[in-house]
Amino acid sequence: MDLRQLRYFLTVADECHFGRAAEKLHIAQPALSMQIKALEENLGGPLFTRTTRRVELTDAGRTLVPEARRILSMVSHADDVTRSSLRGDMGQIRIGFVGNAVLSGILVEDLRAFRKAHPKVEITLAEAAPKALRDGLQLSEIDVAYMSFPGNEPELQALPVQKSTVVATMSVDHPLTAMDELTIKDLSGVDLLLYGAEMDGMLEGLGAHGYTPAMVHKLPSTLAIIAAAAAGMGVALAPEQAEQLGVPGLAFRPIPELSRQASLFMLHRKRETKGATMAYIREAQVRQKAAK
C-alpha cells in the first residue's frame, strides 16, 4: 500500500471534493483521480461514490479512514524517533573517566553543555583506570573516555582536550614547602606518590630530565595520591587543578622543568554510529574550541 496514496485518500475523504483536495495537495486534479483509482484497484473495490455534485465514502472507504490515519501516524512517529536518535536527542551515552578529568573541570563542563542541549539523553558515568577505559571502548561497554595516556589502539580516536602543569603536592609540614618552587633534583631521596595507571608515563617525563625517583608508591587513583600526600606519606605529582579541591593539610609547589606535563584526552571509537555519542563529541569539541 502506497503511503502517498493513503495521504491523498485522507485528503479527499476530509474535503469530500476532488478539486479542493487537489488544491490542498498542490497537484492536478486528474493526477489525484488517477492515484485514488490506482489505490481502489489495488484494494479491489471503490472507496468513494462520485456524482457530479458530491463525493462520499463507501463503507470500505469509511473502514479505511481510521486505519490510514493510524498507519500514517505510525510512519510519522517512526520518522521523528529515528531522526531524533540520529541527532543525538535521545538514547544513552556511557562515559568513563580518570580522576584528572574531574579535577580539570573539562568533564564537568562537557557534561553540563551536553545535558543542556540534549536533556532527554540518559548519561551514565564510571571512573576507571586507562586500560579498563580503552578495553571498555573496544568492547562497546562505554562510548567516550577521558584519560591522560590514551595508548595507540588503531580503532580508537584520541582528541586532546587539555594540557596542564604538574605541581608537587605535599603535606603543609613537608621540608620542601620551604622553597617557592622546586626542581627535579629537589625530589632526590623523596618518596614519590604516583597514580599507578599513569606511573609509566609520568616516570618517562621525569626520566627525560635524567632523574629516576629512589622510591615510588603506586596508588589506585588521583584522589588516593592526594590523600597520601596530605597525610605526609610522600610527594605527589598532580595536575595544578588539584589545588581547587581545597583539601586540608595540602601544599603545592610548581616544578618549572615539568611545565605542561599533564595531558588529558577524550577517546571514542573511530567508526561510531550512535547518535547520542556523535552529538556528545560534537558538543564537546565546539565547547572546548570556544574555551581556548
TAFEN-V823723 format. One line per field, one symbol per residue. phi: phi as a letter, one per 30 degrees, with the letter a starting at -180 (. if undefined). psi: psi as a letter, one per 40 degrees, with the letter a starting at -180 (. if undefined). burial: b if it has 9 or more other C-alpha atoms within 8 Angstrom, else e. Layout:
phi=???
psi=???
burial=???
This chain:
phi=.dddddddeddddddhaddddddddibdddddeddddddddddjldcbccbdcabbddedddddeddddddddddddddddddddddidbjbbcccacedddedideddddddddddbdcddccbadadeddddddddchdbcbbcacbdibdddccccdcacbddbdcaddcdedddcdbbcddddeicdccbdedcddddddddddcibbddbbccbdaddddddddddidlcccbdedddddiddicbbbdbedcehcccbbccaddcdbdeddddddddddddddddd
psi=hhdddddddddddddfhdddddddefiiddddddddddddddeeiieihhiedihiiiddddddddddddddddddddddddddddeeeiaihhhiiiddddddeddddddddddddgeehhhiihhiidddddddddefdidiihidgeafhdeihhhheihihhihhiieeideeeidiiidddehehhhhihdeeddddddddddefhhidhhhhieidddddddddeeeahihiideddedfhieiihhigddfhfehihihiihdfhehdddddddddddddddde.
burial=eeeebbbbbbbbbebbbbeebbbeeeeebeebbebbeebbbeeeebbbbeeeeebbbbebbbeebeebbeebeeeeeeeeeeebbbbbbbbbbbbbbbbbbbbbebbeebeebbbeebeebeeeeeebbbeebbebbbeeebbbbbbbbbeeeeebbbeebebbbbbbbbbbeeeebeeeebbbeebeebbbbbbbbbbeebbebbbeeebebeebebbbbbebbbebbbebbbbbbbbbbbeeeeeeebbbbbbeebbbbbbbbbbbbeeeebbbbbbbeebbeebbeeee
